[in-house]
Amino acid sequence: MTQTPNRPKITNMSDSGTNIGLQTSHQPKPKILQGIYDLPIRTKQLIGLCIAQLVTLFEAISQATVEQSKSSEVVTDTITDVAVIAVKTSTDTNKVSKAFNDL
């Protein structure tokens, strides 16, 4: 186990912000704080690296989502253009058909 620094800790904070006490290293620490202080430095560094990689991953996912959204807009616009062309082609086909029937 690594030695924990002798730093005062704020404990027993109530919702109103009163009833604040200081805790020194000779007093028992909450288990979560004790666990963090007992981690080896290398483990803390690895956790920091993992967090940095997660942040990078989330940023990449966010950017990919934006790009996908832009691509979806382009596809939607293209489908709309194809529908307009289809309607025009249908109209023109009906005109040609009518012209042949009139002959």
N, C-alpha and C positions, 0 to 999 in steps of 0.2 A: 504494500500500500504506500502511496506517496504521501508526504507530509503536507497538510493543508496550511495555508498561510494564516497567521494570527490576525484576522481582520474582523472588525465588528460587523454584525449582521442585524438587519432590521427584522423584527419578528412581531407577531401578534398585532398585525394591522387590522383595525376594524374598518367597516364600511365608511364610517364618518371621518376617518383619518386620525382619530385619537387613539390612545392606548398603544403607543408605539414603544417598544422596548429594544434594547441592544443586547446582542448575544455575542459572547466572545468564544474563542476556540475551546475553552474548558467546559463550556455548556454543550449539551447534546444538540446536534444539528438535525434539521428535518432530513429524512432519508434521501429525498431527491437531491438536495444540495450536497449531502455527503457523497452521494454517488458521482456527481459531477466533479467534485474536488478530487475524488480518488482515482479518476481516470488518468492513465498515463498521458504524458504530453503528446506522444505520437498518435494515440487514439483520438485525442482532441483535434490534432492536425488533420487526421484522416476524415473525421466527421466534418470539419470545415471544408475540406476538398470535396466531399460528397455533396454538401450543401451548395457549393459553388457550381458543381456539375449539374445539379438539379435546377438551379436558377438558369444556367445556360440552356438546358433542355426545355424548360418552360418557355424561355424566350424564343427558341427555335420553333416550338409548337405554335406559339402565338403568331410568329411570322408566317409559318406555313398555312395557318388558318386564314390569315389576311390574303395571301397569294391564292389560296383555293377559292376564297370568296370572289376575288377579281376574275379568276378563270371561270367561275360559275356565271358571273355577269356576262362575260364574253360569249359563253355558250348560249345563254338565254337570248342575247341580242342576235346571234347567228340563227337560232331557231325562229325567232320573230321574222328575220329577213327572209328565211326560206318560206315561211308561211305566206308572207306578202307576195313573193314570187309565185307560189303555188296558186294563190287566188288570181293573180294577173294572168297566169298561164291558162287557168280554167276559163276565165272570161274571154281571153283571146281565142281559145279553142271553140267556145260556144259561138263566137262571131264568125270564125272560119266555117264551122258546121252550118250555120244559118246561111252563109253566103253560098255554100255548095247546094243547099236545099233550094235556094232561090233560083239557081241556074236551071 
